[in-house]
Amino acid sequence: MMSSRMKHALHCCLFITLITAFEVFTGGARIGDLADPSAGVDPWQQYGVFATCLLYFFRLLALLSLPQVVFNFLGLTLYNAFPDGVKLKGSPLLAPFICIRVVTRGDFPQLVRRNVKRNLKRCVDTGLENFMIEVVTDKPVGLSADHRVREVVVPATYRTKTGALFKSRALQYCLENGVNMLSEHDWIVHLDEETLLTENSVRGILNFVLDGKHPFGQGLITYANEDVVNWVTTLADSFRVADDMGKLRLQFSMFHRPLFSWKGSYVVTQMSWERQVSFDNGPDGSVAEDCFFAMRAFKEGLTFNFIEGEMWEKSPFTLWDFLQQRKRWMQGILLVVHSPIIPVRHKLLLAVSCYSWVTMPLSTSNVILAALFPIPCPPLMDFLCVFIGAVNIYMYVFGVMKSFSLYRFGAVRFVLCILGALCTIPFNVLIENVAVIWGLFSHKYRFYVVSKELPASVTV
């Protein structure tokens, strides 16, 4: 079997080769005798001042995504992208108490009960001793009696001081005196109702809490495990896998700060610091509660780290859910960016990333406009635009390589998965554009819950 270092070396070679090929054959690097389609074009005379300014403005919008693209490139190359299994660096008996907290609305009790049972067994099999699983729900889900499982039902009458909503309200309820059972030095692992632990993630969490240097941590989530319900959404989510191993890993491993925020699941926090930061952030901090929490922790000067070991989730089962998920993320992050509570210096990179998303309908129009209305641009701008496109395309390829096993699928199906992921790019761009336009002109204080309850007949 190929070593992890060899896999990483081959991945880096493929990555750099793809970027080089794109730069050369699209004219981004302007090497050799490749003709520049805009050579000899005077846009100010040919298109007029207003149209020319608009064309240059659209071209510049594409550069808003450059910071996160650079982070993804460095994260995928500087750190081993295919590490071996996680090894424990200390005894589980010496680990502090760990509460695995699952927040749910309670609409899918069978899913919650099944995953609690699986996660409980996974923890025990991995050697975790000092822990419990706590399910926080708006509706009772009927968990089976177990001394390591606790069900907390949030009263319908409960209100936070700032009027937090949705998941933020439930998370804040757990921190209230009389409800909270944890001590200041205990740790909390936040999961969504569909998230499944793996042995590697349990070991990674143990290593993280035993180290104790950082109060917050997060790791990789993959979406192509066990039965695949919807191949289109699962392959589209391969981009998110690469984003975790690139941007997320670099910001936490090198800078130990949530420069671009983080996700809402596979979140590990120390109890005392979670209570200090709090989830009671009003309606603006309730749509993307994870992002608001991270920015507040950043403001407080608290540090983060990347946790080795992956967890498993499912991609949305329908295209409608996929669209609604993206719309909520965009709306929630936009509320965080516009919140006066978070200083600009702490949310600057998040804001740039968010506005690269918000302006996506305009920046993607460059694909058509560049062909119909070529304009001369500085060589550096052309190089960077091609670099952004090449890195984003490769992230789908990497996401498949990280999510699907070559030994499990075989070479032919593995290659087909890569091609399938590349084919989802137009679909993903379309969904993101629709989500942006819809999100900008619709009510922003809603929390759409994506169904992850497996249907009776699973398509594989």
C-alpha positions as CSV (number, residue, x, y, z in Angstrom):
1,M,0.0,0.0,0.0
2,M,1.2,3.5,-0.9
3,S,2.5,5.5,2.1
4,S,0.8,8.7,3.2
5,R,3.8,10.8,2.2
6,M,3.8,9.3,-1.3
7,K,0.1,10.0,-1.7
8,H,0.7,13.6,-0.6
9,A,3.6,14.1,-3.0
10,L,1.6,12.7,-5.9
11,H,-1.4,15.0,-5.0
12,C,0.9,18.0,-4.9
13,C,2.4,17.1,-8.3
14,L,-1.1,16.7,-9.8
15,F,-2.2,20.0,-8.2
16,I,0.7,22.1,-9.5
17,T,0.6,20.4,-12.9
18,L,-3.1,21.3,-13.2
19,I,-2.5,24.9,-12.3
20,T,0.4,25.1,-14.7
21,A,-1.6,23.6,-17.5
22,F,-4.5,26.0,-16.9
23,E,-2.1,29.0,-16.8
24,V,-0.4,28.0,-20.0
25,F,-3.3,26.9,-22.2
26,T,-5.7,29.6,-21.1
27,G,-3.2,32.4,-21.6
28,G,-3.0,33.3,-17.9
29,A,0.8,33.0,-17.9
30,R,1.2,34.4,-21.5
31,I,4.0,32.0,-22.4
32,G,5.2,31.6,-26.0
33,D,3.2,32.7,-29.0
34,L,-0.3,32.3,-27.5
35,A,-2.4,35.2,-28.7
36,D,-4.1,37.5,-26.3
37,P,-7.7,37.8,-27.5
38,S,-7.8,41.3,-26.1
39,A,-4.7,42.4,-28.0
40,G,-5.3,45.5,-30.0
41,V,-8.7,46.1,-28.4
42,D,-9.4,49.7,-27.1
43,P,-12.4,49.0,-24.9
44,W,-12.9,52.7,-24.0
45,Q,-13.5,53.5,-27.7
46,Q,-15.1,50.2,-28.7
47,Y,-17.5,49.7,-25.7
48,G,-17.8,53.2,-24.2
49,V,-16.7,54.5,-20.8
50,F,-19.6,53.1,-18.8
51,A,-19.5,49.6,-20.3
52,T,-15.7,49.4,-20.0
53,C,-15.8,50.4,-16.3
54,L,-18.5,47.8,-15.7
55,L,-16.4,45.1,-17.5
56,Y,-13.3,45.9,-15.4
57,F,-15.4,46.0,-12.2
58,F,-16.8,42.5,-12.9
59,R,-13.3,41.3,-13.6
60,L,-12.0,42.7,-10.3
61,L,-14.9,41.0,-8.4
62,A,-13.4,37.7,-9.2
63,L,-10.3,38.6,-7.1
64,L,-12.4,38.8,-3.9
65,S,-12.1,35.0,-3.6
66,L,-8.2,35.2,-3.8
67,P,-7.5,35.1,0.0
68,Q,-9.5,31.9,0.6
69,V,-8.1,30.4,-2.6
70,V,-4.5,31.1,-1.4
71,F,-5.4,29.6,2.0
72,N,-6.8,26.5,0.3
73,F,-3.7,26.1,-1.9
74,L,-1.3,26.4,1.0
75,G,-3.3,24.2,3.3
76,L,-3.5,21.4,0.7
77,T,0.2,21.6,0.0
78,L,2.0,22.5,3.2
79,Y,0.3,19.8,5.3
80,N,0.1,16.1,4.6
81,A,-3.3,15.8,2.9
82,F,-3.4,12.0,3.4
83,P,-2.3,11.4,7.0
84,D,-2.2,8.0,8.5
85,G,-4.7,6.9,11.2
86,V,-4.6,9.0,14.4
87,K,-2.6,7.5,17.2
88,L,-3.4,8.3,20.9
89,K,-0.7,10.4,22.6
90,G,-2.0,9.7,26.1
91,S,-4.2,7.4,28.1
92,P,-8.0,7.9,27.8
93,L,-8.2,7.4,31.5
94,L,-6.3,10.6,32.0
95,A,-8.6,12.6,29.7
96,P,-11.0,15.2,31.3
97,F,-14.7,14.7,31.1
98,I,-16.1,15.0,27.5
99,C,-19.8,15.8,26.8
100,I,-20.8,14.9,23.2
101,R,-23.7,17.3,22.6
102,V,-26.2,16.8,19.8
103,V,-28.7,19.7,19.1
104,T,-31.9,18.8,17.2
105,R,-35.3,20.2,16.7
106,G,-36.7,16.7,17.3
107,D,-38.3,16.2,13.9
108,F,-36.4,13.0,13.2
109,P,-36.4,11.0,16.5
110,Q,-35.5,7.7,14.8
111,L,-32.4,9.3,13.2
112,V,-31.3,10.7,16.5
113,R,-31.8,7.5,18.5
114,R,-30.0,5.5,15.8
115,N,-27.0,7.8,15.7
116,V,-26.8,8.2,19.5
117,K,-26.6,4.4,19.7
118,R,-23.9,4.2,17.0
119,N,-21.8,7.1,18.5
120,L,-22.1,5.6,22.0
121,K,-20.7,2.2,20.8
122,R,-18.0,4.0,18.8
123,C,-16.8,5.8,21.9
124,V,-16.8,2.7,24.0
125,D,-15.0,0.6,21.4
126,T,-12.3,3.3,21.0
127,G,-11.6,3.3,24.7
128,L,-13.2,6.5,25.7
129,E,-14.1,6.3,29.4
130,N,-15.0,9.6,30.9
131,F,-17.9,10.9,28.7
132,M,-21.6,11.2,28.1
133,I,-23.8,11.9,25.1
134,E,-26.3,14.7,25.6
135,V,-29.2,15.4,23.2
136,V,-30.7,18.8,23.4
137,T,-34.0,18.9,21.6
138,D,-37.2,21.0,21.3
139,K,-39.3,17.9,21.2
140,P,-38.8,14.6,23.2
141,V,-37.1,12.0,21.1
142,G,-37.4,9.0,23.5
143,L,-33.9,8.0,24.1
144,S,-33.3,4.6,25.7
145,A,-32.2,4.6,29.3
146,D,-28.5,4.7,29.7
147,H,-26.3,6.3,32.4
148,R,-24.1,7.8,29.6
149,V,-27.0,9.4,27.7
150,R,-28.9,12.5,28.7
151,E,-31.9,14.1,27.0
152,V,-32.5,17.8,27.6
153,V,-35.8,19.2,26.3
154,V,-35.7,23.0,25.9
155,P,-39.0,24.5,27.3
156,A,-41.1,26.4,24.8
157,T,-41.2,29.3,27.3
158,Y,-37.5,29.7,27.5
159,R,-36.1,33.0,26.3
160,T,-32.5,34.2,26.3
161,K,-31.5,37.7,27.4
162,T,-30.9,38.9,23.8
163,G,-33.6,36.9,22.1
164,A,-31.5,34.3,20.5
165,L,-33.3,31.9,18.2
166,F,-33.1,28.4,16.8
167,K,-30.0,26.4,17.6
168,S,-28.4,29.3,19.5
169,R,-31.3,29.3,21.9
170,A,-31.0,25.6,22.5
171,L,-27.2,25.8,23.0
172,Q,-27.5,28.7,25.4
173,Y,-30.2,26.8,27.4
174,C,-27.5,24.1,28.1
175,L,-25.3,26.8,29.7
176,E,-27.9,28.0,32.1
177,N,-27.5,27.4,35.8
178,G,-29.6,24.4,36.9
179,V,-29.4,22.9,33.4
180,N,-25.6,22.6,33.0
181,M,-24.1,19.6,34.6
182,L,-20.5,20.2,33.5
183,S,-17.6,21.7,35.4
184,E,-15.4,24.6,34.0
185,H,-12.7,22.3,32.8
186,D,-14.9,19.8,31.0
187,W,-15.0,19.7,27.2
188,I,-18.0,19.7,24.8
189,V,-18.1,18.1,21.4
190,H,-20.9,19.7,19.3
191,L,-22.5,17.5,16.6
192,D,-25.4,17.8,14.3
193,E,-28.1,15.1,14.6
194,E,-26.7,13.2,11.6
195,T,-23.0,13.4,12.5
196,L,-21.2,10.1,13.1
197,L,-18.0,9.7,15.1
198,T,-15.2,7.6,13.8
199,E,-12.4,6.0,15.8
200,N,-9.9,8.5,14.3
201,S,-12.1,11.4,15.3
202,V,-12.4,10.1,18.9
203,R,-8.7,9.7,19.1
204,G,-8.1,13.1,17.6
205,I,-10.5,14.7,20.2
206,L,-8.7,12.9,23.0
207,N,-5.3,14.1,21.8
208,F,-6.7,17.7,21.5
209,V,-8.2,17.8,25.1
210,L,-5.2,16.0,26.6
211,D,-2.9,18.7,25.0
212,G,-5.2,21.4,26.4
213,K,-3.3,24.3,24.7
214,H,-6.3,25.7,22.8
215,P,-9.9,26.1,24.1
216,F,-11.5,25.5,20.6
217,G,-10.9,22.9,17.9
218,Q,-12.4,21.5,14.7
219,G,-11.6,18.7,12.2
220,L,-12.6,17.2,8.8
221,I,-16.1,16.1,7.8
222,T,-16.6,13.8,4.8
223,Y,-19.9,13.0,3.1
224,A,-19.4,9.9,0.9
225,N,-19.4,7.2,3.6
226,E,-21.6,4.1,3.6
227,D,-24.7,4.5,1.4
228,V,-24.8,7.5,-0.9
229,V,-28.3,8.8,-1.1
230,N,-27.9,11.6,-3.7
231,W,-24.8,11.4,-5.9
232,V,-25.1,14.9,-7.3
233,T,-25.2,16.7,-3.9
234,T,-22.5,14.3,-2.5
235,L,-20.1,15.0,-5.3
236,A,-20.8,18.7,-5.1
237,D,-19.9,18.6,-1.4
238,S,-16.5,17.2,-2.3
239,F,-15.5,20.9,-2.5
240,R,-16.3,21.2,1.2
241,V,-14.0,18.3,2.0
242,A,-11.1,20.1,0.3
243,D,-12.0,23.3,2.0
244,D,-11.7,21.6,5.4
245,M,-8.3,20.2,4.5
246,G,-7.1,23.5,3.0
247,K,-8.4,26.7,4.3
248,L,-9.7,25.4,7.7
249,R,-6.6,23.4,8.4
250,L,-4.2,26.2,7.6
251,Q,-6.0,28.9,9.6
252,F,-6.1,26.7,12.7
253,S,-2.8,24.9,12.4
254,M,-0.7,28.0,11.5
255,F,-2.6,31.0,12.8
256,H,-4.8,29.4,15.5
257,R,-7.5,31.9,14.6
258,P,-10.9,31.5,12.8
259,L,-9.9,33.9,10.1
260,F,-12.7,32.6,7.8
261,S,-14.9,31.3,10.6
262,W,-15.7,27.5,11.0
263,K,-18.5,24.9,10.7
264,G,-21.3,24.2,13.1
265,S,-20.5,20.5,13.6
266,Y,-17.4,18.7,14.8
267,V,-16.8,21.7,17.2
268,V,-14.8,21.0,20.3
269,T,-14.9,23.6,23.1
270,Q,-13.9,23.9,26.7
271,M,-16.9,24.5,29.0
272,S,-15.6,27.7,30.7
273,W,-14.7,29.4,27.5
274,E,-17.9,28.4,25.7
275,R,-19.8,30.0,28.6
276,Q,-17.7,33.1,28.4
277,V,-18.2,33.6,24.7
278,S,-21.9,32.4,24.8
279,F,-24.4,31.7,22.2
280,D,-26.7,34.5,23.4
281,N,-26.1,36.8,20.4
282,G,-29.6,37.9,19.4
283,P,-31.3,37.2,16.1
284,D,-28.3,38.3,14.1
285,G,-26.2,35.6,15.7
286,S,-28.8,32.9,15.4
287,V,-28.9,32.1,11.6
288,A,-25.2,31.2,11.4
289,E,-24.6,30.7,15.1
290,D,-21.4,28.9,14.5
291,C,-19.9,31.8,12.6
292,F,-21.0,34.4,15.1
293,F,-19.6,32.3,18.0
294,A,-16.2,31.9,16.2
295,M,-16.0,35.7,15.5
296,R,-16.8,36.5,19.1
297,A,-14.1,34.1,20.3
298,F,-11.7,35.7,17.9
299,K,-12.5,39.1,19.3
300,E,-11.8,37.8,22.8
301,G,-8.3,36.6,21.6
302,L,-9.0,32.9,22.1
303,T,-7.1,30.3,20.1
304,F,-8.2,27.4,17.9
305,N,-6.5,24.3,16.6
306,F,-7.1,21.7,13.9
307,I,-8.2,18.2,15.1
308,E,-6.9,15.1,13.3
309,G,-9.5,12.5,12.4
310,E,-12.6,12.8,10.3
311,M,-16.3,12.6,11.1
312,W,-19.1,11.4,8.8
313,E,-22.2,13.3,7.6
314,K,-24.6,13.0,4.7
315,S,-25.1,15.6,1.9
316,P,-28.6,16.9,1.5
317,F,-30.9,14.2,0.0
318,T,-32.7,16.6,-2.4
319,L,-31.7,19.6,-4.6
320,W,-34.2,21.7,-2.8
321,D,-32.6,21.0,0.6
322,F,-29.2,21.7,-1.0
323,L,-30.4,25.1,-2.2
324,Q,-32.0,26.0,1.1
325,Q,-28.9,25.0,3.0
326,R,-26.7,27.3,0.9
327,K,-29.2,30.1,1.2
328,R,-29.3,30.0,5.0
329,W,-25.5,29.9,5.2
330,M,-25.2,32.9,3.0
331,Q,-27.8,34.9,4.9
332,G,-26.4,34.0,8.3
333,I,-22.8,34.9,7.4
334,L,-24.0,38.2,5.9
335,L,-25.7,39.0,9.2
336,V,-22.4,38.3,11.0
337,V,-20.4,40.5,8.6
338,H,-22.8,43.4,9.1
339,S,-23.0,43.0,12.9
340,P,-21.6,46.0,14.8
341,I,-20.6,43.7,17.7
342,I,-17.7,42.2,15.7
343,P,-14.9,44.6,14.9
344,V,-13.9,45.0,11.3
345,R,-10.3,43.8,12.0
346,H,-11.6,40.5,13.2
347,K,-14.0,39.8,10.4
348,L,-12.1,41.3,7.5
349,L,-11.2,38.1,5.7
350,L,-14.6,36.7,6.5
351,A,-16.2,39.8,4.9
352,V,-14.1,39.5,1.8
353,S,-15.0,35.8,1.5
354,C,-18.7,36.5,2.1
355,Y,-18.8,39.3,-0.5
356,S,-17.0,37.0,-3.0
357,W,-20.1,34.8,-2.5
358,V,-22.6,37.6,-2.6
359,T,-21.2,39.0,-5.8
360,M,-21.0,35.5,-7.4
361,P,-23.7,36.2,-10.0
362,L,-21.7,39.2,-11.2
363,S,-18.3,37.5,-11.1
364,T,-19.4,34.3,-12.9
365,S,-20.7,36.5,-15.7
366,N,-17.1,37.0,-16.7
367,V,-17.1,33.6,-18.3
368,I,-19.5,35.0,-21.0
369,L,-18.4,38.6,-21.0
370,A,-14.7,37.8,-21.4
371,A,-15.5,35.9,-24.7
372,L,-18.0,38.5,-26.0
373,F,-16.2,41.6,-24.8
374,P,-12.5,41.1,-24.4
375,I,-10.6,43.7,-22.4
376,P,-6.8,44.1,-21.9
377,C,-5.8,43.4,-18.3
378,P,-2.5,43.5,-16.5
379,P,-0.7,40.1,-16.8
380,L,-0.9,39.6,-13.0
381,M,-4.7,40.0,-13.0
382,D,-5.0,37.4,-15.8
383,F,-2.6,35.0,-13.9
384,L,-4.5,35.4,-10.6
385,C,-7.9,34.8,-12.3
386,V,-6.7,31.6,-13.9
387,F,-5.1,30.5,-10.6
388,I,-8.4,31.0,-8.8
389,G,-10.3,28.9,-11.3
390,A,-7.7,26.1,-11.4
391,V,-7.5,25.8,-7.6
392,N,-11.3,25.7,-7.3
393,I,-11.6,23.1,-10.0
394,Y,-8.9,20.9,-8.4
395,M,-10.7,21.1,-5.0
396,Y,-13.5,18.9,-6.5
397,V,-10.9,16.4,-7.6
398,F,-9.2,16.4,-4.2
399,G,-12.5,16.1,-2.4
400,V,-13.3,12.9,-4.3
401,M,-9.8,11.5,-3.7
402,K,-10.2,12.2,0.0
403,S,-13.8,10.9,0.3
404,F,-13.8,7.8,-1.9
405,S,-11.5,4.8,-1.5
406,L,-9.7,3.6,-4.6
407,Y,-9.5,0.2,-3.1
408,R,-13.2,0.1,-2.3
409,F,-14.5,1.5,-5.6
410,G,-11.9,0.3,-8.0
411,A,-10.0,2.4,-10.6
412,V,-12.9,2.8,-13.1
413,R,-15.6,3.9,-10.6
414,F,-13.0,6.1,-8.8
415,V,-12.3,7.9,-12.1
416,L,-16.0,8.2,-12.8
417,C,-16.5,9.8,-9.4
418,I,-13.8,12.4,-10.2
419,L,-15.4,13.1,-13.6
420,G,-18.8,13.2,-11.9
421,A,-17.6,15.8,-9.4
422,L,-16.2,18.0,-12.2
423,C,-19.6,17.7,-14.0
424,T,-21.4,19.0,-10.9
425,I,-19.4,22.3,-11.1
426,P,-22.0,24.0,-13.4
427,F,-24.8,22.7,-11.2
428,N,-23.0,24.0,-8.0
429,V,-22.4,27.4,-9.6
430,L,-26.1,27.6,-10.6
431,I,-27.3,26.6,-7.1
432,E,-24.9,29.1,-5.4
433,N,-26.1,31.9,-7.7
434,V,-29.8,31.1,-7.1
435,A,-29.1,30.9,-3.3
436,V,-27.4,34.3,-3.4
437,I,-30.2,36.1,-5.3
438,W,-32.9,34.4,-3.3
439,G,-31.2,35.0,0.0
440,L,-30.6,38.7,-0.7
441,F,-34.3,39.4,-1.3
442,S,-36.0,37.1,1.2
443,H,-36.5,37.0,4.9
444,K,-33.2,36.4,6.7
445,Y,-34.3,35.3,10.1
446,R,-35.3,31.7,9.2
447,F,-33.5,28.4,10.0
448,Y,-34.3,25.8,7.4
449,V,-33.6,22.3,8.8
450,V,-32.3,19.8,6.1
451,S,-33.8,16.4,6.4
452,K,-31.1,13.6,6.9
453,E,-33.5,10.8,7.8
454,L,-32.7,8.0,5.4
455,P,-35.6,7.2,3.1
456,A,-37.0,3.6,3.0
457,S,-35.3,2.9,-0.3
458,V,-31.7,4.1,-0.6
459,T,-30.2,4.7,-4.0
460,V,-26.5,3.7,-4.2
